[in-house]
């Protein structure tokens, strides 16, 4: 795989959306993950910086933009730097049509 890409299951594990890489792969293969709006069931799908990942977790749905590819599964503070949460009020999914 190219240096500017990373496996989806590995990125989800590094970003702490799953406790193990196996669980991250099951999350993907079970259809709970979308990459750039397209449902994927391939845990080896390549993720790049700028991609939007949607994860349907048991009690919530998380939409994030990939900001960095991880090198390891580090502490939570390090994992939070791998993505920007697009669910927050200050991050818009679409541009405001009034600000042209």
N, C-alpha and C positions, 0 to 999 in steps of 0.2 A: 504494500500500500504506500502511496505517496507520503512524503513527510508532512505535507500540509493537510493531511486527512487522518482520521482515526476511526476505528470501528465504533459503531453506535453503542453496543453493549458495554464496551470498555469506557467510553465517555460517560455513559449513565452511571457506571460504577464509580469512576473518579469524581463525578459531580455529586455523589451521594444520593442518587435517586433510588438506589437499591443497595442492600447490605452486602451482597456478593455479586460477582460477575455472572454467575450462573442464574441468579434471580433476575439480573438485568436482562440477560438473554431471553429468559422466559417471559418477561414483561413485553419484550419486543415481539417474540414469536406468537404470543397470545393476542396480539393486535391492539395493545394499549398504548402504542407509541405512533406518532405521526412525525414525519420529517418534511418540513416545508409544505405542510398541508396535505401530504400524501401518506396514507396508511402504509406502513411497512411491516413485514413479518420476517425480515432478514436481519438477524443480529449483526452480521458482518457489513451491513450497509455503511458506506463512508460518510462521516460527518466532517464538515469544514467550518472554519470561523465564518460567522454571518448566517449560518443555517438556523432555522426556527424549529425547535423541538417541542412537541406537545405530548405530555405524559398524563394519562388518565390514571390517577392514584385512587385508592379506595374511597376517600372522602372528599377529594378535590381534583380538579384538572389544572395542571401547571403548564403555562406557555412560557418558554424561555428562548433567548437568542444566544447562540454559542459565541462566546467572546475569546475563548482560548482552549487549546487542546491540553489535556493534563499529561503530566509525566509520571504521576504516581497518585495513589489514593491517600491524600494527606488529611489534615484536620479540616473541620467544617469551614473554618474561615478561609482556608486555601481553596476548598471546593466551591465556595460562593463566588470566587473570582473567575470561575470558568464560564459563567453565564450571567445574563441580565434577565431578571424576571419581568416579563411583559404584562403580567396581571396587575401590577401596581398602577395606581392612578396617574403617576407622573410619567409613565411610559406608554405611549400610544401605539396601537397596532396599525392604525391607518393615519394618514396625515389629516389635519383639520382643514376642511374645505374653505373655511373663512380666512385662513392665513395663506393666501396665494402669493 
